[in-house]
Amino acid sequence: MKFRILTVGLAATTALTLILAGCSSAAPAPTSSSNEGVTLKYWASNQGASLQDDANILRPELDKFKKRTGITVELDVVPWSDLTNNTLAAAVSGQGPDVLNIGNTNAVTFQSTGAFYPFDSAALDILGGKDRFIASSFATGGAKGQIPTSIPLYSQVYGLFYNIQMFKDAGLTPPTTWEELVQTAKAFTKPAENKYGIVIPGGTVNASMHFSYILGAQNGGSPFDANGKPTFTSDGMVAGVMQYVNLLSKDHVVNPSAVQYTDYTQPAGDFARGNVAMYMAQTTSRNVLTKNGMDASAYGVVPIPAPAGGKNISSFVGGTNISIFKNSKHISAALEFVKFMTSDEEQEILNRAYTALPVVNGVQATAFADQPAQLATWSQILTKQAIPMALVPGVQAFQANVGGAVVALIAKAATGAAISKDDVRSALQGAQDKMGATG
């Protein structure tokens, strides 16, 4: 099994410029010949607790697919930290896989390159039709009004995990406002005992963007206006970032060492060990917590609360989509593989394994069958308290620039430095200035 981390010499933004300059929009039609004997290359994103965990989950399903179709799937599991740059570099060089996973927040960025196969009505008919898919998930496949170039595969949203026993021992209930969250976190914070109220992945760029987007929306902000132009320094966005950074800089309810957490497994470990009482994370974190020895019965989940008077938003519609490179020589086989991965059978199997939410109508979220209260919470968030990520090409640059700016603010706060609203606005202005033509 290969876990490939491709070394790329191009920054994502440079790669994007080259792709836009060099790719045509025409897509080859799928062939009608037999696909038996074809080998597909598939880049799978790291959805599990480790790269090996993904291999263990996916390999039996890929073997099943080969037995049914005669198509071999060569699997590479790629860490999220490398997937975006690797994908853009592959689109420039033409030396990429046939099929790959993408974060749905990058779907419009990748669509704008012209390097990905458009799922037109004929392709969707092969998959069983557009209406098979949950509407909010399907809408992440590309810009509004355009033919999608990705299909939803796994869906997830953010929630606030809390340690049931710690809350019980303290006589506390889960917070329903952000102000309550801060006060509750203070009650659990005892630095001398290495105990803190909440943990954040302080060094993780994409998570920092996610929380900026969610908390900014709670405060009435948006990173882009109706024309797709960046509005990073709007009052709502500044307030949302301030809300997040204050957990460390003002409220002191986060361990400063969280600045070193550059992936999702590290804060999950702190939560699983009982070093923190609360943890903001996505649906799939159940799998990581289980790998860290924490049973699902040991924690509860509630929506991430908004400030008093803020908007009732606790997540965006997150998840993983699946795409086909347009230059693949095996479009027909690739479509057959996408059909397999989004079939009712595989949706049930894979989303259970990854503790994600199925993206097709009628498939039950069996990963949470043993915790009906958690399932009800996730369903509530997805249907009532989640908004789409900004469907504009600049969203990938938003992730890199705002995410990076917030990581820098967290790092500064970890040194004990005070972070003011002016500091936040200046950092967001710097991020906006970097957008250039992408804004």
C-alpha positions as MATLAB code, in Angstrom:
seq = 'MKFRILTVGLAATTALTLILAGCSSAAPAPTSSSNEGVTLKYWASNQGASLQDDANILRPELDKFKKRTGITVELDVVPWSDLTNNTLAAAVSGQGPDVLNIGNTNAVTFQSTGAFYPFDSAALDILGGKDRFIASSFATGGAKGQIPTSIPLYSQVYGLFYNIQMFKDAGLTPPTTWEELVQTAKAFTKPAENKYGIVIPGGTVNASMHFSYILGAQNGGSPFDANGKPTFTSDGMVAGVMQYVNLLSKDHVVNPSAVQYTDYTQPAGDFARGNVAMYMAQTTSRNVLTKNGMDASAYGVVPIPAPAGGKNISSFVGGTNISIFKNSKHISAALEFVKFMTSDEEQEILNRAYTALPVVNGVQATAFADQPAQLATWSQILTKQAIPMALVPGVQAFQANVGGAVVALIAKAATGAAISKDDVRSALQGAQDKMGATG';
ca = [
       0.000    0.000    0.000;
       1.364    3.399   -0.952;
       1.025    6.529    1.135;
       2.414    9.050   -1.290;
       3.314   12.599   -0.391;
       4.229   14.232   -3.684;
       6.854   16.944   -3.580;
       5.730   19.957   -5.540;
       7.743   23.010   -6.363;
       4.798   25.238   -7.239;
       2.753   27.137   -4.719;
      -0.953   26.487   -5.023;
      -1.668   29.953   -6.331;
       1.038   29.694   -9.004;
      -0.262   26.302  -10.062;
      -3.761   27.690  -10.289;
      -2.600   30.482  -12.579;
      -0.864   28.032  -14.901;
      -3.881   25.751  -15.043;
      -6.249   28.568  -15.883;
      -3.925   29.637  -18.677;
      -3.409   26.177  -20.139;
      -6.564   24.057  -19.806;
      -9.413   23.942  -22.264;
     -12.980   23.433  -21.152;
     -13.803   20.549  -23.498;
     -14.188   17.114  -21.902;
     -13.893   13.753  -23.622;
     -17.011   11.631  -23.612;
     -16.948    8.309  -21.762;
     -16.389    5.317  -24.021;
     -18.761    2.397  -24.321;
     -16.096   -0.312  -24.540;
     -15.552   -2.869  -21.801;
     -13.501   -1.617  -18.848;
     -12.268   -5.040  -17.765;
      -8.497   -4.967  -17.317;
      -8.332   -1.185  -16.838;
      -6.231    0.166  -13.952;
      -7.340    3.409  -12.318;
      -5.164    5.570  -10.105;
      -7.076    6.916   -7.105;
      -5.949    9.544   -4.611;
      -7.980    9.117   -1.439;
      -7.905   11.835    1.192;
      -6.952   10.913    4.745;
     -10.368   10.410    6.340;
      -9.428    7.947    9.085;
      -7.299    8.094   12.194;
      -4.166    7.405   10.104;
      -3.087    6.715    6.538;
      -2.950    3.012    7.351;
      -6.455    3.196    8.765;
      -7.674    4.486    5.396;
      -5.888    1.675    3.594;
      -7.485   -0.896    5.873;
     -10.946    0.558    5.250;
     -10.685    1.122    1.504;
      -8.725   -1.897    0.276;
     -11.519   -4.467    0.816;
     -13.983   -2.206   -1.020;
     -11.611   -1.669   -3.941;
     -11.048   -5.409   -4.149;
     -14.832   -5.862   -4.219;
     -15.050   -3.358   -7.066;
     -12.388   -5.259   -9.042;
     -14.195   -8.551   -8.530;
     -17.415   -7.051   -9.871;
     -16.025   -5.021  -12.770;
     -12.544   -6.272  -13.592;
     -11.194   -2.756  -12.941;
      -8.119   -2.499  -10.725;
      -7.818    0.567   -8.476;
      -4.323    1.629   -7.475;
      -4.717    3.455   -4.162;
      -2.655    6.327   -2.778;
      -3.770    7.870    0.513;
      -2.753   11.532    0.607;
      -2.685   13.686    3.782;
      -4.959   16.728    3.709;
      -1.913   18.940    4.245;
      -0.624   17.911    0.808;
      -3.783   17.210   -1.150;
      -4.573   20.704   -2.462;
      -1.072   21.530   -3.717;
      -0.630   18.023   -5.124;
      -3.938   18.285   -6.970;
      -3.148   21.655   -8.505;
       0.353   20.540   -9.485;
      -1.067   17.390  -11.092;
      -3.514   19.494  -13.069;
      -0.612   21.575  -14.415;
       1.641   18.616  -15.252;
      -1.034   16.199  -16.397;
       0.676   13.574  -14.243;
      -2.080   12.904  -11.772;
      -4.548   10.165  -10.911;
      -7.710    9.286  -12.764;
      -9.950    9.821   -9.735;
      -9.342   11.738   -6.530;
     -11.010   13.059   -3.412;
     -11.177   16.791   -2.719;
     -12.419   18.855    0.182;
     -15.748   20.271   -0.951;
     -14.657   23.752    0.129;
     -12.189   23.670   -2.779;
     -14.670   22.406   -5.368;
     -15.246   25.769   -7.063;
     -11.530   26.584   -7.091;
     -10.754   23.315   -8.823;
     -13.722   23.709  -11.170;
     -12.371   27.060  -12.332;
      -9.156   25.421  -13.554;
     -10.973   23.520  -16.307;
      -8.950   20.402  -15.454;
     -11.799   18.297  -14.083;
     -14.467   16.227  -15.781;
     -17.929   17.866  -15.768;
     -20.736   15.679  -14.463;
     -23.348   16.635  -17.041;
     -26.795   15.091  -17.226;
     -25.504   12.031  -19.116;
     -22.833   11.389  -16.474;
     -25.318   11.928  -13.659;
     -27.658    9.404  -15.266;
     -24.864    6.839  -14.966;
     -24.686    7.606  -11.249;
     -28.442    7.231  -10.815;
     -29.422   10.876  -11.256;
     -28.952   14.129   -9.376;
     -31.958   13.518   -7.150;
     -30.251   10.541   -5.475;
     -28.038   12.994   -3.626;
     -28.925   15.137   -0.619;
     -29.434   18.611   -2.051;
     -27.183   20.497    0.394;
     -24.319   18.073   -0.286;
     -24.781   18.047   -4.050;
     -24.711   21.856   -4.107;
     -21.045   21.775   -3.039;
     -19.985   20.221   -6.367;
     -19.306   23.485   -8.159;
     -20.355   27.077   -8.680;
     -24.063   27.795   -8.740;
     -25.491   27.507  -12.233;
     -22.520   25.556  -13.603;
     -22.126   21.852  -14.339;
     -20.545   20.287  -11.236;
     -17.052   18.835  -11.477;
     -17.245   16.892   -8.227;
     -19.780   14.607   -6.599;
     -20.363   14.406   -2.827;
     -18.848   11.354   -1.154;
     -18.773   11.939    2.622;
     -20.638   14.702    4.448;
     -19.826   16.239    7.801;
     -20.509   19.240    9.992;
     -18.943   20.791   13.076;
     -20.215   20.317   16.613;
     -19.068   20.905   20.181;
     -17.978   17.672   21.884;
     -18.071   17.664   25.698;
     -16.883   15.179   28.299;
     -20.021   13.888   30.006;
     -18.361   12.775   33.250;
     -16.399   15.995   33.676;
     -19.553   18.049   33.221;
     -21.459   15.808   35.619;
     -18.767   16.051   38.295;
     -18.732   19.847   37.941;
     -22.511   20.118   38.018;
     -22.525   21.906   34.666;
     -24.611   21.586   31.519;
     -23.460   22.092   27.918;
     -23.332   25.766   26.876;
     -26.040   27.268   24.686;
     -24.322   30.631   24.026;
     -20.695   31.516   23.310;
     -20.575   33.487   26.559;
     -21.647   30.355   28.432;
     -18.980   28.359   26.595;
     -16.273   30.742   27.807;
     -17.524   30.717   31.410;
     -17.835   26.939   31.384;
     -14.330   26.591   29.952;
     -12.955   28.821   32.702;
     -14.492   26.546   35.319;
     -12.494   23.612   33.966;
      -9.208   25.444   33.370;
      -6.497   24.582   35.918;
      -3.111   25.137   34.260;
      -1.155   23.793   37.234;
      -2.918   20.454   36.675;
      -2.609   20.645   32.866;
      -6.392   20.909   32.617;
      -8.105   23.297   30.224;
     -11.649   24.109   29.239;
     -11.310   23.654   25.500;
      -8.731   22.637   22.900;
      -8.157   24.066   19.428;
      -5.942   22.905   16.538;
      -4.000   26.158   16.781;
      -1.449   25.420   14.073;
      -3.892   24.034   11.506;
      -4.533   26.408    8.607;
      -7.726   24.879    7.250;
      -9.338   24.569   10.701;
      -8.469   28.202   11.415;
     -10.261   29.174    8.206;
     -13.236   26.981    9.127;
     -13.687   28.616   12.512;
     -13.180   32.078   11.037;
     -15.977   31.345    8.584;
     -18.371   29.835   11.140;
     -17.814   32.370   13.922;
     -17.747   35.233   11.436;
     -21.146   34.111   10.151;
     -22.469   34.030   13.716;
     -21.560   37.711   13.897;
     -23.192   38.542   10.557;
     -19.990   38.490    8.530;
     -19.041   36.899    5.240;
     -15.581   36.633    3.624;
     -16.958   37.470    0.165;
     -19.613   39.817   -1.160;
     -22.290   38.914   -3.710;
     -19.789   39.432   -6.547;
     -17.169   37.144   -5.024;
     -14.926   39.984   -3.868;
     -13.152   39.481   -0.530;
     -14.548   41.255    2.522;
     -12.221   39.776    5.125;
     -12.088   42.957    7.221;
     -15.836   43.397    7.651;
     -16.938   43.894   11.253;
     -18.544   40.448   11.421;
     -15.422   38.651   10.207;
     -13.205   40.587   12.621;
     -15.552   39.778   15.499;
     -15.569   36.079   14.604;
     -11.782   35.810   14.481;
     -11.530   37.807   17.696;
     -13.961   35.365   19.319;
     -11.733   32.448   18.354;
      -8.365   34.002   19.232;
      -9.716   35.266   22.564;
     -10.033   31.681   23.782;
      -6.257   31.806   24.172;
      -5.342   35.485   24.372;
      -8.035   36.885   26.681;
     -10.019   34.026   28.174;
      -6.971   31.788   28.777;
      -9.001   28.589   28.505;
      -6.721   26.942   25.908;
      -3.337   25.383   26.604;
      -0.750   27.551   24.772;
       0.890   24.368   23.469;
      -2.122   23.974   21.157;
      -0.295   26.334   18.807;
       1.771   23.282   17.814;
      -1.260   21.229   16.767;
      -1.027   21.048   13.012;
      -3.603   18.310   12.456;
      -6.869   17.091   13.947;
      -5.527   14.042   15.770;
      -3.556   16.052   18.339;
      -6.450   17.982   19.942;
      -8.553   14.820   19.761;
      -5.907   13.107   21.882;
      -6.083   15.831   24.552;
      -9.863   15.502   24.683;
      -9.763   11.700   24.808;
      -7.244   11.754   27.674;
      -9.461   14.029   29.745;
      -7.057   16.979   29.651;
      -9.776   19.237   28.239;
     -13.532   19.339   28.719;
     -14.628   20.545   25.264;
     -13.535   20.125   21.668;
     -14.926   21.703   18.471;
     -14.650   19.188   15.668;
     -16.375   17.570   12.723;
     -18.533   14.484   12.582;
     -15.683   12.193   11.594;
     -13.837   12.934   14.845;
     -15.709   10.067   16.458;
     -13.418    7.699   14.586;
     -10.291    9.481   15.828;
     -11.568    9.578   19.410;
     -12.281    5.856   19.298;
      -8.731    5.230   18.098;
      -7.573    7.258   21.112;
      -9.503    4.982   23.473;
     -12.554    7.175   24.113;
     -15.902    5.449   23.676;
     -18.745    7.426   22.098;
     -20.785    6.998   25.291;
     -18.199    9.119   27.161;
     -19.027   12.354   25.369;
     -21.994   14.293   24.115;
     -22.332   16.651   21.174;
     -24.174   19.984   20.939;
     -24.094   22.718   18.284;
     -21.248   25.231   18.545;
     -23.081   28.091   20.260;
     -23.306   31.610   18.901;
     -22.874   34.769   20.976;
     -26.065   36.061   22.578;
     -27.972   37.858   19.840;
     -25.857   36.276   17.103;
     -27.023   34.177   14.185;
     -27.923   30.558   14.894;
     -25.099   29.115   12.764;
     -22.798   26.386   14.038;
     -21.199   24.899   10.939;
     -20.842   24.967    7.205;
     -21.833   22.009    5.033;
     -18.493   20.279    5.002;
     -17.292   17.044    3.546;
     -15.359   15.265    0.861;
     -16.219   15.117   -2.834;
     -14.918   12.832   -5.565;
     -13.680   14.092   -8.948;
     -12.260   12.782  -12.201;
      -9.353   14.378  -14.024;
     -10.535   15.325  -17.498;
      -7.311   14.056  -19.095;
      -7.888   10.527  -17.776;
      -7.689    7.901  -20.494;
     -10.283    5.869  -18.647;
     -13.294    8.155  -18.218;
     -15.813    5.334  -18.565;
     -14.070    3.228  -15.922;
     -13.706    6.283  -13.685;
     -17.436    6.963  -13.892;
     -18.086    3.340  -13.025;
     -15.868    3.755   -9.957;
     -17.633    6.961   -8.863;
     -20.952    5.142   -9.286;
     -19.646    2.356   -7.031;
     -18.355    4.738   -4.338;
     -21.661    6.634   -4.231;
     -23.859    3.528   -4.343;
     -26.218    2.926   -1.431;
     -24.156   -0.080   -0.345;
     -20.819    1.727   -0.264;
     -22.296    4.865    1.259;
     -23.510    2.821    4.195;
     -20.207    0.931    4.558;
     -17.788    3.841    4.116;
     -19.693    6.479    6.060;
     -20.072    4.042    8.927;
     -16.340    3.340    8.862;
     -15.477    7.044    8.722;
     -18.284    8.121   11.065;
     -19.486   10.536    8.406;
     -22.971   11.355    7.148;
     -24.147    9.675    3.899;
     -24.651   11.981    0.925;
     -27.442   10.046   -0.792;
     -31.095   10.048    0.151;
     -32.424    7.061    2.036;
     -29.103    5.758    3.402;
     -29.053    5.713    7.185;
     -26.182    7.191    9.212;
     -25.469    3.862   10.899;
     -22.208    5.133   12.414;
     -24.353    6.851   15.054;
     -27.022    4.172   15.493;
     -25.736    3.416   19.000;
     -25.907    7.109   19.990;
     -29.319    8.426   18.878;
     -28.888   11.712   20.755;
     -25.686   12.442   18.817;
     -27.354   11.483   15.541;
     -30.220   13.864   16.304;
     -27.737   16.655   17.012;
     -25.782   16.073   13.809;
     -29.018   15.992   11.821;
     -30.197   19.221   13.457;
     -26.924   20.979   12.655;
     -26.879   19.782    9.043;
     -30.490   20.667    8.304;
     -31.020   23.794   10.430;
     -27.735   25.336   11.556;
     -25.286   24.821    8.676;
     -24.653   27.142    5.754;
     -22.790   26.522    2.491;
     -19.162   27.469    2.252;
     -18.662   30.433   -0.060;
     -19.026   29.000   -3.587;
     -16.455   31.246   -5.257;
     -13.093   30.407   -6.888;
     -11.229   32.468   -4.288;
     -12.231   30.199   -1.412;
      -9.008   28.165   -1.618;
      -6.945   31.336   -1.356;
      -9.241   32.418    1.510;
      -8.341   29.196    3.297;
      -4.614   29.695    2.800;
      -4.480   33.427    3.542;
      -7.028   33.847    6.339;
      -6.201   30.459    7.806;
      -2.528   31.386    7.837;
      -3.225   34.806    9.351;
      -5.260   33.292   12.186;
      -2.586   30.667   12.864;
      -0.096   33.535   13.209;
      -2.403   35.354   15.640;
      -2.764   32.177   17.709;
       1.011   31.771   17.768;
       1.408   35.359   18.981;
      -1.225   34.848   21.668;
       0.557   31.696   22.837;
       3.559   33.810   23.798;
       1.380   35.773   26.205;
       0.973   38.789   23.946;
      -2.376   40.567   23.989;
      -4.307   40.501   20.706;
      -6.442   43.551   19.964;
      -9.234   44.054   17.466;
      -6.849   46.248   15.479;
      -4.368   43.361   15.377;
      -7.067   41.078   13.982;
      -8.210   43.625   11.419;
      -4.627   44.242   10.318;
      -3.979   40.504    9.931;
      -7.155   40.062    7.891;
      -6.263   43.079    5.754;
      -2.906   41.461    5.050;
      -4.688   38.269    4.050;
      -7.027   40.204    1.773;
      -4.111   42.064    0.165;
      -2.623   38.696   -0.808;
      -5.713   37.718   -2.752;
      -4.761   39.818   -5.785;
      -6.467   38.604   -8.926;
      -8.050   35.669   -7.088;
     -10.317   38.083   -5.213;
];
